[in-house]
Amino acid sequence: MSAYDGRGSVTEASNQMTENIDVASPLEFISMLKVCDEEIFSGWKEYKGLFHDSTLAVIDRVRNVAASVLKDPSNGLVVLSGCGTSGRLAYMTARSFNSKLSANGIEPCFRYTIAGGDKALFTSQESPEDDPYSGIKALQRVSAGKCNVLLIGITCGLSAPFVAGQLDYCLQNLNIFTPVLLGFNPTCLARNLPIERWNKTFLKVVEALKIAQAENRAHILNPVVGPEQITGSSRMKSGTATKILLETIFASAYMSVFHPDVVWHTDRFMNAYSNICGCVYSHPDALAELVTTAGESLKNRGHIYYIAWDTLGLVSIIDASECPPTYGASLDDVRGFVEDGFTFMQNDEGNLSGLGKHFRISSDDFTRDVLPTLTDLDFVIAYIKGKSEVLRSTVRVGPALRPSADIYMPLCLPEQEIRSLCGNTVLWKEWSYLFSEIACKWICNAVSTGAHILKGKVYRNIMVDLRVSNNKLFHRAVGIIERFTQLPKNQAQSFLLMSIYNTDRLTNEQEASAIASHIEVATPQEKIVPCALLTAFLECPIAEAKQILSEEPVIRTVVSKILERQ
């Protein structure tokens, strides 16, 4: 269960660098995050990375397609699509570049689709990930009437059926679409499991894409950045790499069309992100203090609240939205707010605040709904963007905003280094806000990940308290049980089903049901995987496992005690 053995998905593998992350001190935790994030730029093992010649070549080819759309936006469209984190980054990138175009009097030509619609920008809506037809319908809806459509389907593990359906539809209509697959597994490791109610696997779609790619009618962008710090948490390294790649492609396309006199170097632009990474991790003590305070809040049933301005607010909301599906957290544990709320969001479906408090995301909502309820157990993180010529971001934090408890983390982006690296002042002026966003993402990821580790949601570097809410997470849950118990896969799945159905003896009907049926029952439930693990370890009834968890909810502590007795 340690180092990658060359089999299975790289994005789902355990990172050897972080096997002891659950027992690391906050400073050691920050150091582990740093080492792993540096793999985004340095590469991982023998695989091609962001700066590999073949990766740079694909970036340039996709850039050329995007530029053709920018030159004729009335007939062209760029569609970014994904599930979960990938879909949220698709939204954020589309919004970012539409805003850039609008500000310069140019017709916006970016759209996004996300499995589950705009609700998935804020809360987990993961079941639609498993439906290729849902993806096709979403693509047809946003691209209607266009004759030159670039689709970038984002799926970190090359596994999402929602995206597979879209890519396959594009392959059937290459007179209109140029499909691009963006992910972080070698293509040979694309998921080859059957997709319910469909006649293809993701691997079959990849094989068809390769044929179209040989004719320069499709593209596959799949650098390998290595396993995540927390196994399978693609919101972290893979999400960061996704943001970097998308922004590099479209910034390059924008510059080639609207600033053709500016010399562009793709590798230098991506190296600027590497500089930002070093800048963020140059404050380990402040980051560790943020993580420690956030962890104390969650352990004591407090909350973490992000409140931010401009696009840093969007980064914060995205980070908060990923905590429930990743860690089995409640929707109240971590929440994000942005000034002007949905007016600033500019999402397709508009104001969703009527759906409930977790969709109320403006700074006014925070002032009205949250501020009066704050206690010393709550942790508020405010991202403040400076107004000086040198772009500055400051993190101002403190339980219940008490001045005496504030922690300050100054973050001055390395403007001069990036200007020198990119070789042009225009590039800094045009794109410095993207560097501020990526810095904010690294900080948010560190805070929310560290806090949940300190709360006991992780054993070694494996998330053991995930919510079984879609096909991918169902198989991941089986894999976790199989890995820790050393049981055969079929027995591991049986323990998972017993936990899902709250029974010590499965019926024939339960065992024979489709995975989609299991997911429907499992989605609203908590502690399914921990309960299955304890039942398998102790060979005890489900009720006894639940009782143990009610008395000691920190999973790593429970599992460690069991292992010590064996």
BATI-785574 format. One record per residue (C-alpha): residue in one letter; x, y, z. Coordinates in Angstrom, 2 decimals, always signed. Layout:
<a,<X,Y,Z>>
...
This chain:
<m,<+0.00,+0.00,+0.00>>
<s,<+3.03,+2.26,-0.13>>
<a,<+4.98,+3.15,-3.25>>
<y,<+3.43,+3.05,-6.69>>
<d,<+3.98,-0.40,-8.16>>
<g,<+3.29,+0.47,-11.80>>
<r,<-0.21,-1.00,-11.79>>
<g,<-3.51,+0.84,-11.59>>
<s,<-4.23,+4.56,-11.71>>
<v,<-1.41,+6.96,-10.85>>
<t,<-3.96,+9.52,-9.65>>
<e,<-5.39,+6.96,-7.21>>
<a,<-2.02,+5.66,-5.99>>
<s,<-0.54,+6.30,-2.56>>
<n,<+2.28,+8.85,-2.48>>
<q,<+5.28,+7.44,-0.67>>
<m,<+6.27,+10.94,+0.47>>
<t,<+3.14,+11.32,+2.62>>
<e,<+2.61,+7.89,+4.17>>
<n,<+3.04,+9.39,+7.65>>
<i,<+1.12,+12.58,+7.01>>
<d,<-1.55,+11.66,+9.55>>
<v,<+0.99,+11.61,+12.41>>
<a,<+3.13,+14.51,+11.14>>
<s,<+3.47,+17.80,+13.01>>
<p,<+1.92,+20.83,+11.26>>
<l,<+5.36,+21.96,+10.06>>
<e,<+6.16,+18.46,+8.79>>
<f,<+2.75,+18.44,+7.10>>
<i,<+3.53,+21.70,+5.25>>
<s,<+6.89,+20.29,+4.18>>
<m,<+5.19,+17.18,+2.76>>
<l,<+2.71,+19.28,+0.81>>
<k,<+5.57,+21.35,-0.60>>
<v,<+7.59,+18.36,-1.78>>
<c,<+4.56,+16.84,-3.49>>
<d,<+3.46,+20.11,-5.12>>
<e,<+6.96,+20.55,-6.52>>
<e,<+6.42,+17.27,-8.41>>
<i,<+3.90,+19.16,-10.56>>
<f,<+6.84,+21.02,-12.08>>
<s,<+9.79,+18.67,-11.62>>
<g,<+7.97,+15.62,-13.00>>
<w,<+7.30,+12.24,-11.47>>
<k,<+9.41,+9.16,-12.06>>
<e,<+10.01,+8.42,-15.73>>
<y,<+6.72,+9.81,-16.97>>
<k,<+6.30,+12.92,-19.11>>
<g,<+5.50,+16.04,-17.09>>
<l,<+4.38,+19.61,-17.71>>
<f,<+7.65,+20.58,-19.39>>
<h,<+8.10,+17.49,-21.53>>
<d,<+8.47,+18.34,-25.23>>
<s,<+5.39,+16.29,-26.14>>
<t,<+3.29,+18.09,-23.49>>
<l,<+4.42,+21.51,-24.72>>
<a,<+3.65,+20.47,-28.30>>
<v,<+0.07,+19.47,-27.41>>
<i,<-0.41,+22.74,-25.49>>
<d,<+0.63,+24.68,-28.58>>
<r,<-1.68,+22.68,-30.87>>
<v,<-4.67,+23.21,-28.58>>
<r,<-3.70,+26.89,-28.29>>
<n,<-3.98,+27.20,-32.07>>
<v,<-7.51,+25.76,-32.04>>
<a,<-8.50,+28.13,-29.22>>
<a,<-7.03,+31.07,-31.17>>
<s,<-9.20,+30.18,-34.18>>
<v,<-12.25,+30.49,-31.93>>
<l,<-11.11,+33.82,-30.51>>
<k,<-10.69,+35.18,-34.04>>
<d,<-14.30,+34.33,-34.94>>
<p,<-16.35,+34.09,-31.72>>
<s,<-19.66,+34.44,-33.55>>
<n,<-19.16,+30.99,-35.08>>
<g,<-16.85,+29.43,-32.53>>
<l,<-16.96,+28.29,-28.93>>
<v,<-14.64,+26.90,-26.28>>
<v,<-16.38,+24.45,-23.95>>
<l,<-14.68,+23.30,-20.75>>
<s,<-16.22,+20.34,-18.98>>
<g,<-15.69,+18.10,-16.00>>
<c,<-17.06,+16.61,-12.80>>
<g,<-16.46,+17.78,-9.24>>
<t,<-13.21,+19.73,-8.98>>
<s,<-12.63,+19.49,-12.72>>
<g,<-16.05,+20.97,-13.45>>
<r,<-15.51,+23.78,-10.94>>
<l,<-12.20,+24.66,-12.55>>
<a,<-13.91,+24.51,-15.94>>
<y,<-16.43,+27.06,-14.68>>
<m,<-13.79,+29.30,-13.14>>
<t,<-11.61,+29.29,-16.25>>
<a,<-14.54,+30.00,-18.57>>
<r,<-15.67,+32.85,-16.35>>
<s,<-12.15,+34.25,-16.12>>
<f,<-11.53,+34.42,-19.84>>
<n,<-15.04,+35.63,-20.67>>
<s,<-14.45,+38.50,-18.23>>
<k,<-11.13,+39.24,-19.90>>
<l,<-12.79,+39.33,-23.33>>
<s,<-15.75,+41.43,-22.17>>
<a,<-13.48,+43.96,-20.48>>
<n,<-11.79,+44.50,-23.83>>
<g,<-15.00,+44.75,-25.84>>
<i,<-14.69,+41.26,-27.33>>
<e,<-17.56,+38.79,-27.59>>
<p,<-17.26,+36.11,-24.85>>
<c,<-16.87,+32.64,-26.32>>
<f,<-16.21,+30.35,-23.35>>
<r,<-18.80,+28.00,-21.82>>
<y,<-18.63,+25.31,-19.19>>
<t,<-20.54,+22.17,-18.30>>
<i,<-20.37,+20.43,-14.94>>
<a,<-21.99,+17.14,-13.97>>
<g,<-25.03,+17.97,-11.86>>
<g,<-25.35,+21.56,-13.07>>
<d,<-24.50,+24.69,-11.11>>
<k,<-25.46,+23.15,-7.77>>
<a,<-22.27,+21.12,-8.15>>
<l,<-20.26,+24.32,-7.93>>
<f,<-21.16,+24.51,-4.23>>
<t,<-22.21,+21.07,-3.03>>
<s,<-21.54,+17.54,-4.12>>
<q,<-23.81,+16.41,-6.97>>
<e,<-21.75,+13.45,-8.01>>
<s,<-24.23,+10.85,-9.29>>
<p,<-24.49,+12.56,-12.72>>
<e,<-20.75,+11.91,-13.17>>
<d,<-21.66,+8.34,-14.05>>
<d,<-24.03,+9.23,-16.90>>
<p,<-22.46,+9.71,-20.36>>
<y,<-25.82,+10.75,-21.83>>
<s,<-26.10,+13.59,-19.32>>
<g,<-22.73,+14.86,-20.55>>
<i,<-23.81,+14.64,-24.19>>
<k,<-27.02,+16.58,-23.54>>
<a,<-25.13,+19.29,-21.67>>
<l,<-22.66,+19.66,-24.54>>
<q,<-25.43,+19.78,-27.14>>
<r,<-27.21,+22.47,-25.17>>
<v,<-24.26,+24.86,-24.81>>
<s,<-22.85,+24.35,-28.32>>
<a,<-26.06,+24.63,-30.34>>
<g,<-25.64,+26.76,-33.46>>
<k,<-21.82,+26.84,-33.42>>
<c,<-19.68,+25.38,-36.18>>
<n,<-16.21,+25.50,-34.60>>
<v,<-16.24,+24.08,-31.07>>
<l,<-13.21,+23.23,-28.96>>
<l,<-14.17,+20.85,-26.14>>
<i,<-11.69,+20.23,-23.34>>
<g,<-12.96,+17.33,-21.27>>
<i,<-11.21,+17.27,-17.89>>
<t,<-11.01,+14.05,-15.93>>
<c,<-7.91,+13.68,-13.79>>
<g,<-7.95,+9.88,-13.73>>
<l,<-9.27,+9.41,-17.30>>
<s,<-12.36,+7.84,-15.81>>
<a,<-15.48,+10.08,-15.75>>
<p,<-18.38,+8.72,-17.86>>
<f,<-19.92,+12.23,-18.08>>
<v,<-16.81,+13.40,-19.94>>
<a,<-16.44,+10.15,-21.89>>
<g,<-19.88,+10.68,-23.42>>
<q,<-18.95,+14.19,-24.54>>
<l,<-15.64,+13.15,-26.05>>
<d,<-17.31,+10.30,-27.91>>
<y,<-20.01,+12.64,-29.23>>
<c,<-17.31,+14.97,-30.53>>
<l,<-15.58,+12.09,-32.27>>
<q,<-18.83,+11.39,-34.11>>
<n,<-19.02,+15.04,-35.19>>
<l,<-15.47,+16.08,-36.04>>
<n,<-16.75,+18.49,-38.67>>
<i,<-17.82,+20.74,-35.78>>
<f,<-15.86,+19.64,-32.70>>
<t,<-12.21,+19.38,-31.78>>
<p,<-12.13,+17.17,-28.67>>
<v,<-9.31,+17.43,-26.13>>
<l,<-8.87,+15.03,-23.22>>
<l,<-7.08,+16.56,-20.22>>
<g,<-6.01,+14.26,-17.39>>
<f,<-3.03,+12.97,-15.43>>
<n,<-2.82,+9.24,-16.02>>
<p,<-0.97,+7.55,-18.86>>
<t,<-3.57,+6.68,-21.50>>
<c,<-2.93,+2.97,-21.02>>
<l,<-4.33,+3.36,-17.49>>
<a,<-7.63,+4.91,-18.56>>
<r,<-10.51,+3.17,-16.80>>
<n,<-11.61,+0.04,-18.63>>
<l,<-14.58,-0.83,-16.41>>
<p,<-18.04,-1.11,-17.99>>
<i,<-20.13,+2.07,-17.87>>
<e,<-23.72,+1.31,-16.92>>
<r,<-26.27,+1.74,-19.72>>
<w,<-23.50,+2.46,-22.25>>
<n,<-21.62,+0.25,-24.69>>
<k,<-18.12,+1.71,-24.26>>
<t,<-15.46,+2.08,-21.59>>
<f,<-13.34,+5.17,-21.08>>
<l,<-10.36,+3.28,-22.50>>
<k,<-12.29,+2.64,-25.72>>
<v,<-12.93,+6.36,-26.06>>
<v,<-9.23,+7.07,-25.49>>
<e,<-8.28,+4.60,-28.20>>
<a,<-10.62,+6.38,-30.64>>
<l,<-9.15,+9.74,-29.59>>
<k,<-5.66,+8.47,-30.42>>
<i,<-6.74,+7.65,-33.96>>
<a,<-8.22,+11.15,-34.39>>
<q,<-5.12,+12.67,-32.77>>
<a,<-2.91,+11.07,-35.43>>
<e,<-4.92,+13.09,-37.96>>
<n,<-4.63,+16.28,-35.84>>
<r,<-8.40,+16.27,-35.28>>
<a,<-8.26,+15.56,-31.53>>
<h,<-5.70,+15.96,-28.77>>
<i,<-4.74,+14.20,-25.55>>
<l,<-2.99,+16.24,-22.87>>
<n,<-1.90,+13.88,-20.12>>
<p,<+1.26,+14.83,-18.25>>
<v,<+1.77,+12.73,-15.12>>
<v,<+2.25,+14.84,-11.99>>
<g,<+2.30,+11.90,-9.56>>
<p,<+0.02,+10.66,-6.78>>
<e,<-1.81,+13.17,-4.61>>
<q,<-0.70,+14.11,-1.10>>
<i,<-3.91,+12.51,+0.16>>
<t,<-4.62,+9.46,-1.94>>
<g,<-7.14,+10.16,-4.69>>
<s,<-7.74,+13.78,-3.64>>
<s,<-7.47,+15.15,-7.17>>
<r,<-8.61,+18.57,-5.94>>
<m,<-4.98,+19.12,-4.91>>
<k,<-2.10,+18.41,-7.33>>
<s,<-4.28,+17.43,-10.28>>
<g,<-6.58,+20.39,-9.71>>
<t,<-3.59,+22.73,-9.55>>
<a,<-2.09,+21.24,-12.73>>
<t,<-5.48,+21.56,-14.45>>
<k,<-5.66,+25.25,-13.59>>
<i,<-2.10,+25.85,-14.80>>
<l,<-2.59,+24.04,-18.10>>
<l,<-5.94,+25.64,-18.95>>
<e,<-4.70,+29.12,-18.15>>
<t,<-1.49,+28.58,-20.10>>
<i,<-3.42,+27.43,-23.17>>
<f,<-5.89,+30.31,-23.16>>
<a,<-3.50,+33.04,-22.08>>
<s,<-1.28,+31.94,-24.95>>
<a,<-4.20,+31.96,-27.39>>
<y,<-5.31,+35.38,-26.17>>
<m,<-1.86,+36.86,-26.56>>
<s,<-1.40,+35.38,-30.05>>
<v,<-4.64,+36.98,-31.23>>
<f,<-4.72,+40.30,-29.40>>
<h,<-1.01,+40.92,-28.66>>
<p,<+0.78,+39.20,-31.55>>
<d,<+3.84,+41.42,-31.08>>
<v,<+4.53,+40.00,-27.60>>
<v,<+7.00,+37.12,-27.52>>
<w,<+5.47,+34.10,-25.80>>
<h,<+7.27,+31.16,-24.18>>
<t,<+4.94,+28.46,-22.89>>
<d,<+7.53,+26.89,-20.60>>
<r,<+8.47,+30.24,-19.05>>
<f,<+4.85,+31.09,-18.37>>
<m,<+4.32,+27.78,-16.55>>
<n,<+7.57,+28.34,-14.66>>
<a,<+6.00,+31.49,-13.24>>
<y,<+3.51,+29.24,-11.41>>
<s,<+6.46,+27.31,-10.00>>
<n,<+7.80,+30.58,-8.60>>
<i,<+4.45,+31.23,-6.93>>
<c,<+4.57,+27.75,-5.39>>
<g,<+7.94,+28.52,-3.84>>
<c,<+6.63,+31.87,-2.61>>
<v,<+3.64,+30.29,-0.83>>
<y,<+5.72,+27.62,+0.90>>
<s,<+8.34,+30.19,+1.99>>
<h,<+6.03,+30.93,+4.95>>
<p,<+5.90,+27.48,+6.62>>
<d,<+5.40,+28.76,+10.16>>
<a,<+2.40,+30.90,+9.22>>
<l,<+0.88,+28.09,+7.14>>
<a,<+1.40,+25.62,+9.99>>
<e,<-0.32,+28.01,+12.40>>
<l,<-3.27,+28.33,+10.04>>
<v,<-3.55,+24.54,+9.79>>
<t,<-3.26,+24.03,+13.56>>
<t,<-5.95,+26.60,+14.35>>
<a,<-8.27,+25.27,+11.65>>
<g,<-7.81,+21.72,+12.94>>
<e,<-8.62,+22.76,+16.50>>
<s,<-11.83,+24.36,+15.25>>
<l,<-13.02,+21.24,+13.44>>
<k,<-11.99,+18.88,+16.24>>
<n,<-14.06,+20.93,+18.69>>
<r,<-17.09,+21.03,+16.36>>
<g,<-16.37,+24.57,+15.25>>
<h,<-16.39,+25.79,+11.66>>
<i,<-14.02,+27.22,+9.10>>
<y,<-15.27,+30.22,+7.12>>
<y,<-13.49,+31.72,+4.12>>
<i,<-14.46,+35.23,+3.13>>
<a,<-12.72,+36.88,+0.20>>
<w,<-12.98,+39.46,-2.52>>
<d,<-12.64,+39.17,-6.29>>
<t,<-11.77,+35.78,-7.74>>
<l,<-10.04,+34.71,-4.54>>
<g,<-13.57,+34.27,-3.23>>
<l,<-14.31,+31.79,-6.01>>
<v,<-11.17,+29.82,-5.14>>
<s,<-12.30,+29.72,-1.51>>
<i,<-15.84,+28.58,-2.36>>
<i,<-14.45,+25.80,-4.54>>
<d,<-12.16,+24.61,-1.74>>
<a,<-15.06,+24.58,+0.73>>
<s,<-17.33,+22.70,-1.67>>
<e,<-14.80,+19.87,-1.98>>
<c,<-14.61,+19.03,+1.74>>
<p,<-17.89,+17.07,+2.07>>
<p,<-17.24,+14.56,-0.75>>
<t,<-13.53,+14.28,+0.08>>
<y,<-13.69,+13.92,+3.85>>
<g,<-17.30,+13.11,+4.59>>
<a,<-17.51,+16.56,+6.20>>
<s,<-20.83,+18.25,+6.83>>
<l,<-21.85,+21.15,+4.62>>
<d,<-21.41,+23.46,+7.61>>
<d,<-17.85,+22.47,+8.49>>
<v,<-16.19,+24.63,+5.83>>
<r,<-17.98,+27.38,+3.91>>
<g,<-16.87,+30.09,+1.52>>
<f,<-18.22,+33.57,+0.80>>
<v,<-17.48,+36.13,-1.90>>
<e,<-18.42,+39.78,-2.07>>
<d,<-21.57,+40.33,-4.19>>
<g,<-22.29,+36.57,-4.26>>
<f,<-24.00,+35.34,-7.39>>
<t,<-23.77,+38.74,-9.06>>
<f,<-20.02,+38.23,-9.04>>
<m,<-20.20,+34.48,-9.76>>
<q,<-21.74,+34.97,-13.24>>
<n,<-22.67,+31.29,-13.33>>
<d,<-25.04,+29.98,-15.99>>
<e,<-27.99,+29.21,-13.73>>
<g,<-27.86,+32.48,-11.80>>
<n,<-28.81,+32.98,-8.17>>
<l,<-29.24,+29.66,-6.34>>
<s,<-29.58,+31.13,-2.85>>
<g,<-33.21,+30.02,-2.69>>
<l,<-32.04,+26.39,-2.53>>
<g,<-30.86,+26.75,+1.07>>
<k,<-28.32,+28.36,+3.35>>
<h,<-25.39,+26.52,+1.79>>
<f,<-26.07,+28.40,-1.44>>
<r,<-26.02,+31.78,+0.28>>
<i,<-22.50,+32.89,-0.50>>
<s,<-22.29,+36.69,-0.47>>
<s,<-20.42,+38.77,+2.10>>
<d,<-23.82,+40.17,+3.13>>
<d,<-25.01,+36.60,+3.75>>
<f,<-21.97,+36.07,+5.96>>
<t,<-22.67,+39.26,+7.91>>
<r,<-26.37,+38.45,+8.34>>
<d,<-26.35,+34.66,+8.83>>
<v,<-22.93,+33.71,+10.20>>
<l,<-21.39,+36.64,+12.04>>
<p,<-24.03,+36.72,+14.84>>
<t,<-23.50,+32.98,+15.50>>
<l,<-19.69,+32.95,+15.67>>
<t,<-18.05,+31.50,+18.77>>
<d,<-14.45,+31.15,+19.87>>
<l,<-14.49,+27.69,+18.28>>
<d,<-15.02,+29.08,+14.78>>
<f,<-12.17,+30.08,+12.49>>
<v,<-12.57,+32.92,+9.97>>
<i,<-10.06,+33.34,+7.16>>
<a,<-10.27,+36.58,+5.20>>
<y,<-8.30,+36.93,+1.97>>
<i,<-7.53,+40.58,+1.38>>
<k,<-6.13,+41.78,-1.93>>
<g,<-3.87,+44.82,-1.61>>
<k,<-4.23,+47.95,-3.70>>
<s,<-0.57,+48.77,-4.28>>
<e,<+1.09,+48.45,-7.67>>
<v,<+2.81,+45.27,-6.53>>
<l,<+0.08,+42.69,-6.19>>
<r,<-0.22,+41.59,-2.58>>
<s,<-2.49,+39.13,-0.85>>
<t,<-2.81,+38.90,+2.91>>
<v,<-4.51,+36.22,+4.93>>
<r,<-6.14,+37.70,+8.02>>
<v,<-7.51,+35.05,+10.33>>
<g,<-8.71,+34.53,+13.85>>
<p,<-11.37,+32.71,+15.87>>
<a,<-14.50,+34.85,+15.73>>
<l,<-12.42,+37.67,+14.21>>
<r,<-10.95,+38.55,+17.62>>
<p,<-8.05,+40.97,+16.98>>
<s,<-6.00,+39.44,+19.79>>
<a,<-6.12,+36.07,+18.04>>
<d,<-5.25,+37.24,+14.53>>
<i,<-2.61,+35.48,+12.45>>
<y,<-1.12,+37.37,+9.52>>
<m,<+0.38,+35.70,+6.50>>
<p,<+1.81,+38.30,+4.12>>
<l,<+2.15,+37.07,+0.56>>
<c,<+3.94,+39.31,-1.92>>
<l,<+4.00,+37.66,-5.32>>
<p,<+7.48,+37.68,-6.89>>
<e,<+6.68,+40.28,-9.54>>
<q,<+10.21,+41.09,-10.60>>
<e,<+11.19,+37.43,-10.94>>
<i,<+8.13,+36.69,-13.05>>
<r,<+8.63,+39.79,-15.22>>
<s,<+12.20,+38.70,-15.84>>
<l,<+11.19,+35.09,-16.46>>
<c,<+8.44,+35.92,-18.95>>
<g,<+10.51,+38.67,-20.53>>
<n,<+7.63,+41.10,-20.92>>
<t,<+5.80,+43.58,-18.69>>
<v,<+2.57,+43.02,-20.62>>
<l,<+2.35,+39.41,-19.48>>
<w,<+2.51,+40.42,-15.81>>
<k,<-0.06,+43.15,-16.31>>
<e,<-2.46,+40.83,-18.13>>
<w,<-2.17,+37.68,-16.01>>
<s,<-0.92,+38.49,-12.51>>
<y,<-4.41,+37.85,-11.12>>
<l,<-4.07,+34.20,-12.17>>
<f,<-0.94,+33.91,-10.04>>
<s,<-2.80,+35.38,-7.07>>
<e,<-5.55,+32.75,-7.52>>
<i,<-3.14,+29.83,-7.60>>
<a,<-1.46,+31.09,-4.42>>
<c,<-4.86,+31.27,-2.75>>
<k,<-5.61,+27.71,-3.90>>
<w,<-2.43,+26.35,-2.34>>
<i,<-3.24,+28.07,+0.95>>
<c,<-6.88,+26.89,+1.02>>
<n,<-5.88,+23.32,+0.16>>
<a,<-3.32,+23.28,+2.96>>
<v,<-5.77,+24.66,+5.53>>
<s,<-8.73,+22.38,+4.74>>
<t,<-6.61,+19.26,+4.20>>
<g,<-4.58,+19.76,+7.37>>
<a,<-7.67,+20.53,+9.42>>
<h,<-9.40,+17.32,+8.36>>
<i,<-6.28,+15.26,+8.99>>
<l,<-6.09,+16.69,+12.51>>
<k,<-9.74,+15.77,+12.94>>
<g,<-8.88,+12.16,+12.12>>
<k,<-10.38,+11.77,+8.67>>
<v,<-7.21,+10.22,+7.24>>
<y,<-5.32,+7.02,+8.06>>
<r,<-1.75,+7.17,+6.79>>
<n,<-2.45,+9.13,+3.60>>
<i,<-5.73,+7.45,+2.79>>
<m,<-9.11,+9.14,+3.19>>
<v,<-11.16,+6.55,+5.04>>
<d,<-14.29,+8.58,+5.73>>
<l,<-15.38,+9.42,+2.20>>
<r,<-19.03,+9.64,+1.21>>
<v,<-20.00,+6.85,-1.23>>
<s,<-21.92,+9.07,-3.62>>
<n,<-20.92,+7.99,-7.13>>
<n,<-19.41,+5.14,-9.13>>
<k,<-15.82,+6.32,-8.72>>
<l,<-16.17,+6.68,-4.95>>
<f,<-17.89,+3.29,-4.67>>
<h,<-14.90,+1.57,-6.28>>
<r,<-12.52,+3.70,-4.21>>
<a,<-14.32,+2.60,-1.02>>
<v,<-13.99,-1.06,-2.00>>
<g,<-10.30,-0.48,-2.69>>
<i,<-9.74,+1.10,+0.75>>
<i,<-11.33,-1.87,+2.52>>
<e,<-9.41,-4.31,+0.33>>
<r,<-6.13,-2.51,+0.97>>
<f,<-6.32,-2.32,+4.76>>
<t,<-7.93,-5.69,+5.44>>
<q,<-6.01,-7.65,+2.78>>
<l,<-9.31,-9.30,+1.84>>
<p,<-10.18,-10.33,-1.72>>
<k,<-12.10,-7.69,-3.64>>
<n,<-15.43,-9.54,-3.52>>
<q,<-15.27,-9.86,+0.28>>
<a,<-14.25,-6.22,+0.66>>
<q,<-17.28,-5.22,-1.41>>
<s,<-19.52,-7.39,+0.76>>
<f,<-18.39,-5.56,+3.90>>
<l,<-19.07,-2.26,+2.17>>
<l,<-22.57,-3.39,+1.19>>
<m,<-23.30,-4.60,+4.72>>
<s,<-22.41,-1.15,+5.99>>
<i,<-24.49,+0.55,+3.30>>
<y,<-27.56,-1.58,+4.04>>
<n,<-26.95,-1.69,+7.81>>
<t,<-27.17,-5.45,+7.98>>
<d,<-24.99,-8.38,+9.03>>
<r,<-26.48,-10.62,+6.35>>
<l,<-27.01,-9.38,+2.79>>
<t,<-30.06,-10.55,+0.87>>
<n,<-29.73,-11.97,-2.63>>
<e,<-31.50,-8.89,-3.95>>
<q,<-29.03,-6.55,-2.26>>
<e,<-26.03,-8.46,-3.58>>
<a,<-27.43,-8.55,-7.12>>
<s,<-28.42,-4.87,-7.29>>
<a,<-26.64,-2.53,-9.68>>
<i,<-23.94,-0.25,-8.31>>
<a,<-26.21,+2.71,-9.01>>
<s,<-28.73,+1.26,-6.53>>
<h,<-26.06,+0.86,-3.86>>
<i,<-24.99,+4.46,-4.41>>
<e,<-28.55,+5.73,-4.07>>
<v,<-28.82,+4.11,-0.63>>
<a,<-25.30,+5.11,+0.42>>
<t,<-25.22,+8.77,-0.62>>
<p,<-27.03,+10.29,+2.40>>
<q,<-25.15,+8.12,+4.93>>
<e,<-22.02,+8.92,+6.95>>
<k,<-19.19,+6.72,+8.25>>
<i,<-19.93,+3.93,+5.76>>
<v,<-16.31,+3.02,+5.03>>
<p,<-15.07,+3.29,+8.65>>
<c,<-17.95,+1.09,+9.77>>
<a,<-17.14,-1.48,+7.06>>
<l,<-13.46,-1.43,+8.04>>
<l,<-14.14,-1.99,+11.73>>
<t,<-16.64,-4.74,+11.00>>
<a,<-14.02,-6.51,+8.88>>
<f,<-11.19,-6.01,+11.39>>
<l,<-13.19,-7.06,+14.46>>
<e,<-15.48,-9.55,+12.71>>
<c,<-18.20,-7.88,+14.73>>
<p,<-21.80,-6.89,+13.99>>
<i,<-22.45,-3.62,+12.17>>
<a,<-24.17,-2.23,+15.27>>
<e,<-21.07,-2.82,+17.39>>
<a,<-18.85,-1.07,+14.82>>
<k,<-21.17,+1.94,+14.84>>
<q,<-21.06,+2.06,+18.63>>
<i,<-17.25,+2.12,+18.59>>
<l,<-17.29,+4.97,+16.09>>
<s,<-19.75,+6.94,+18.21>>
<e,<-17.35,+6.71,+21.14>>
<e,<-14.13,+7.29,+19.17>>
<p,<-14.76,+8.99,+15.83>>
<v,<-11.07,+9.50,+15.02>>
<i,<-10.61,+6.68,+12.54>>
<r,<-6.81,+6.50,+12.60>>
<t,<-6.88,+6.04,+16.40>>
<v,<-9.44,+3.26,+16.20>>
<v,<-7.66,+1.42,+13.40>>
<s,<-4.25,+1.79,+15.07>>
<k,<-5.55,+0.26,+18.32>>
<i,<-7.04,-2.65,+16.41>>
<l,<-3.81,-3.27,+14.52>>
<e,<-1.79,-3.14,+17.75>>
<r,<-3.90,-5.95,+19.20>>
<q,<-3.34,-8.20,+16.21>>
